[in-house]
Amino acid sequence: MAGIKHLVMAKFKEGAPVEQLVLDLKKLASEMDIVKSFEWGEDVMKDERYNHGFTHVFILTFDSTEDVAEYMKHPGHVEYGKKFRAAVEKILAVDFPVVVEKTAIA
């Protein structure tokens, strides 16, 4: 196993400060040693048949479920979560263990 992924998909409200939210999450992740990596992106295909309206994906990697739980309770994440939830129209979050079947070719 290669850790636990915390995946969040979001559809932001019109006019939401997406760039600032990304910068804030990047800062939060960089300040917490339990966050092993932070990745994010915006849907490039924009096909609602498949994305169900979700426009952005955020993925944080942790070593364990205990680290995810610690992250979720961290005061910085709690404060960030309030701003994030106020800016989204809909959200989906999933935490899952990573199973690597094929590694990237260098």
C-alpha positions as CSV (number, residue, x, y, z in Angstrom):
1,M,0.0,0.0,0.0
2,A,1.2,3.5,-0.9
3,G,-0.8,5.5,1.6
4,I,-4.2,7.0,1.8
5,K,-5.7,9.4,-0.7
6,H,-8.1,12.1,0.3
7,L,-10.0,13.0,-2.9
8,V,-12.3,15.9,-3.1
9,M,-14.3,16.9,-6.1
10,A,-16.1,20.2,-6.2
11,K,-18.4,22.3,-8.3
12,F,-17.9,25.9,-7.3
13,K,-20.6,28.6,-7.2
14,E,-20.5,31.3,-9.8
15,G,-18.0,34.0,-8.7
16,A,-16.3,31.8,-6.0
17,P,-12.7,32.7,-5.3
18,V,-11.3,29.5,-6.7
19,E,-7.7,30.8,-7.2
20,Q,-7.5,32.0,-3.6
21,L,-9.0,28.7,-2.3
22,V,-6.4,26.7,-4.2
23,L,-3.6,29.0,-2.8
24,D,-4.9,28.6,0.7
25,L,-5.1,24.8,0.5
26,K,-1.6,24.7,-1.0
27,K,-0.3,26.7,1.9
28,L,-2.2,24.6,4.5
29,A,-0.8,21.3,2.9
30,S,2.7,22.7,2.8
31,E,2.6,23.6,6.5
32,M,1.5,20.1,7.7
33,D,4.1,17.3,7.7
34,I,1.4,14.6,7.7
35,V,0.4,15.8,4.2
36,K,2.8,13.9,1.9
37,S,1.5,15.4,-1.4
38,F,-1.1,17.8,-2.7
39,E,-2.4,17.7,-6.3
40,W,-5.2,19.5,-7.9
41,G,-6.7,20.2,-11.3
42,E,-9.6,21.4,-13.3
43,D,-11.6,19.2,-15.6
44,V,-10.4,19.8,-19.2
45,M,-13.1,17.8,-21.0
46,K,-16.1,19.6,-19.3
47,D,-18.5,16.8,-20.3
48,E,-21.3,16.8,-17.8
49,R,-22.4,13.3,-18.9
50,Y,-19.4,12.1,-17.0
51,N,-18.3,14.8,-14.6
52,H,-21.8,15.4,-13.2
53,G,-21.1,19.1,-12.9
54,F,-17.9,18.7,-10.9
55,T,-15.2,21.0,-12.2
56,H,-12.2,20.6,-9.8
57,V,-10.4,17.8,-8.1
58,F,-8.1,18.0,-5.1
59,I,-6.0,15.1,-3.9
60,L,-4.0,14.9,-0.7
61,T,-1.9,11.9,0.2
62,F,-1.3,10.7,3.8
63,D,0.6,7.7,5.3
64,S,-2.4,6.4,7.3
65,T,-6.1,6.9,8.1
66,E,-5.0,8.3,11.4
67,D,-3.2,11.0,9.6
68,V,-6.3,11.8,7.5
69,A,-8.3,12.0,10.8
70,E,-5.7,14.3,12.3
71,Y,-5.8,16.5,9.2
72,M,-9.6,16.7,9.3
73,K,-9.6,17.9,12.9
74,H,-6.7,20.3,12.5
75,P,-7.8,23.9,13.3
76,G,-6.4,25.2,10.0
77,H,-8.4,22.6,8.0
78,V,-11.5,23.3,10.0
79,E,-11.3,27.0,9.2
80,Y,-10.4,26.3,5.6
81,G,-13.3,23.9,5.3
82,K,-15.8,26.6,6.3
83,K,-14.6,28.9,3.4
84,F,-14.4,26.0,1.0
85,R,-18.0,24.7,1.7
86,A,-19.3,28.3,1.4
87,A,-17.8,28.5,-2.1
88,V,-19.1,25.2,-3.5
89,E,-22.4,24.3,-5.0
90,K,-21.7,20.6,-4.6
91,I,-18.9,18.4,-3.2
92,L,-17.9,14.8,-3.1
93,A,-15.1,13.5,-0.8
94,V,-13.6,10.0,-0.7
95,D,-10.7,8.6,1.3
96,F,-9.2,5.4,0.0
97,P,-6.0,3.3,0.3
98,V,-3.8,3.5,-2.7
99,V,-3.2,0.3,-4.6
100,V,-0.5,0.7,-7.3
101,E,-1.0,-1.6,-10.3
102,K,1.3,0.1,-12.7
103,T,3.9,2.8,-12.0
104,A,4.7,5.7,-14.3
105,I,7.5,5.1,-16.9
106,A,10.3,7.6,-16.5
